[in-house]
Amino acid sequence: MTTPVLDVRGLAYAYPDGHQALYGVDLHVHRGERVALLGPNGAGKTTLVLHLNGILQAGAGSVSVSGLPVVKDNLREIRRRVGIVFQDPDDQLFMGTVRQDVAFGPANLGVKGAELERRVLAALDLVGMADFVDRPPHHLSFGQRRRVAVATVLVMEPEILVLDEPSSNLDPASRRELADILRSLDVTVLMVTHDLPYALELCPRSVVLSDGVVVTDGATYDVLTDEDLMRAHRLELPFGFDPRRVG
């Protein structure tokens, strides 16, 4: 078996106030997988994500990306390899134009000139936003801003794309457009979501986190059709949605 692109072993973490958020989490994701991270509010999903690029440091256990440990000395490289797209695109867009926002990360790493422009336009092309390169982000729709936020991460050429609630607040057309984009990318995806139909559509595998531990890891279809599991961990399918009737 190849080295997992993401390897979490025995990860435990307590916040300074003493709240224990994770209790020995194991998670292994291989290159090219698209994995949904599911679970009720308060399960520890965000805490886990913040360990993946070193925003939080493990209290116990370890996290590594393609064999590189997530420790202080490696954070610059880890944050290039693991790109996180946050739920609110306005947390990631703060410059005057789309071009400036997408260029910000690689420019900070010393990329400049023609190579910087090539990478910016390539990233925007991947998300269908190249025609908006000179627009101010605040003139874009919410769905367009989310796509630009994805481009600000893709421009760093990451190995893992982590998406926090990517479908939230999107209208149906924007939701479908983003799904098409995510399917087209040659990158490993870890998607944190409460949108279970989106998880089924995009991620063949799902990991359920509940009360700081992994309670199941398997095919998304099997997870969503296990009524006892779903009920036990407060996972709710939308009214009228039946995974057995999809496809």
N, C-alpha and C positions, 0 to 999 in steps of 0.2 A: 504493500500500500504506500502511496506517495505521502510525503509530509503534508499534514493539513495546512491550508493557507491560514486558517484560524484555529488555534489550539488553546482551549481554556481548561485548566486542570485544578480541581479542588478549590475554586475561587470563593473566598469568603470575604465579606466586608461589613464593617459596622461604621455608621456615621459618628461624628464626634459627640453627639448627644446620647450615644449608646444604642441607638436603634440598629438592630442587626438586619441588613437588607438582603444579604446573600449568605447561604450556608453550604459551601462546598459544591459549586456549580462546575459540571464538566460539559464542554461543548466542542465538537470537532467539525469543522466545515472544510471541504476540499474545493480545489480550484474549479470554477465554473458552476458550482451549485447555486441555486436560489432557495434560500431557507427563510421561512416565516418564524418570527419569535412572537408567540402568543401568550396571553395570560391576563388575568383581571388587573384592575388598577391596584397598585401597591405590591405587585408580585415581585418587583426587583428588576424589571426589564430595562428601565432607564439607567439604573445603577450599573447593570451589566454592560450596557453600551458605552458608558463613560469610562469603563476600564479598557476598552478595545483600542483606544489611541492615547491612553495614559492621562486622561483628564482626572481620573481617580486612580490611586495606586492600591494594589491588592493588599488586604490585611493578612490573608493567607492564600496559598496556592499560587498559580502562575498563569500568565497570558503570553502567548507568542504568536507572531505573524510570520509565516513562511520560515519558521525556525528562529526568528529574531525575538528575543525576550522584550516585553514591554516594560522597560526600566528607564530611569531618568536619562542615562547616557545615550539611549537609542531613540528618544522621543521625536527628534526631527525627522528621522527616516520613517519611524512608525506612522507619524501623522501624514506623511506622503503616501504610505501604503494603504492606510485605512481612512477613507473619506466618509464623514458623517454628514448627511443631509437632514437638518433639523425640521421639526414640524412646521415652524413659521419661517417662510423664506426671508422675511424681513430681518431675521436674526443673522442672515448671511449676505444681504445686499445692502451696502452702505455707501457706495461710490456714486459719482455723477452719471455714469453711463454703464450700460451692460458690458461693454468692452473693458472698462476699468475694473469692474467687479470680477470678471472672469480672469483678468490678467493679474489680479492682486497676489494670489498665492504663488504662481511660478515666478513672478517678478521678485518676490521676497527671497526666492531661492537663487536669484541671480540670472534667470533666463531673461533675455532682452532681444530687441531688434526683430529681425525677420522670423526667428524661431519662436519668439513670444507671440507674435501675430499669428503664425501658423497654428500654434497650439490653441490659442483663443478661438480662432475660427473653426478649427476641427471640433473642439468641445461643443461649441454652439451648434454646429452642424449636426452632431449626434442627437441633440435634443430639439432640432427643428427651429432654432431661434437665431440662425445666422443673419437673417434679414433685419434683426432688431438690434444689431451690434452697437449702434450709436444712439439708441433710445435711452432716456432716463428710466431706471427700473420702476420708479413710482408711477410711471405712465402706463405700465403693463397691467394686464389682468392678473388675478391671483394665480391662476393656472400657469400663465406665462412666467410669472416670477418664480414659481416652484421649479419650472424647467430650467430657468437661468441658475437657480440655486444648485440644481443637479450639475449643470455645466461648470460651476465654480469648483466642484469636487472632481469631475472627470478630467479637467484640465491638468490636474496633478498626476494623472495617469496612475490611479490607485489600483491595488490588487483586490481590495474589498470595498464595496459600496454599501454603507449602512444607511438605511432610510427609516426615519422615525415618523410613523403614521403618514405615509406618502399620499394617500388618497383623501385625507381629511380636508373638508371645505372645498372640494373640487366638484364642479358640475359634471354631469354624466359624460359629456364630450371630452372634457379635460382629463377625466379619470381614465377614459379609454385611450386617449392619446399618450398619457404617461405610461400606461400598461404596455402599449406598443413599443415605446422607447426602451423601457426596462427589459423587454424580451429581446430587443435587438443588440443589447450591449454585451461585449465580450469581457465580462467582469463578474466576479463572485458577488452575490447579493445576500445581505442579511436584512430582512424587512420586519421592523417592529410594527404591528398593526392590530387594531380591534376590528378591522374590516375583513371578516372571515371569507366572504365571497372573493375578495381581491387576493387573499392568501391562496385560496384554491385555484384561482386563475393563473397566478404567477409563480407560485412556489410549490414544487412537487413534494417538498419535505417541510414539516413543521416541528418546532420544539415548543413545548408548553412549560412556562415557568410559573410557579405558584408558591407563595410564601417563601421565596428565596431559594427554591430548589427546582431542578428539572423533574417534572412528574411524568412526561412522556416525550418521545422523540421518534417520529415515524412519518409515514406518508400522510400528507395533508388530508386526503380523502378519508383515510382511516380515522384520523383524529376527529374530523368534523362529523363523522357518522357514528362515533362512540358516545351515545347519549348519556351514559353514566359518567364518563370522564368529563364531558362538557358541563353537565349539571354540577359536578363536584367542584369544578374550578371556575364557575360563574362565567362560562363562555356561552354567548347567546347568538344563534343564527338570526338574521333578519326575518321578519314575518313573511311567510310564504316561500322562503328560500330553502330548497332541498338539494343537498349536494348529489344525491342519487339521480336527480333528473337533469344534471348539468352535462352538456356535451353530447 
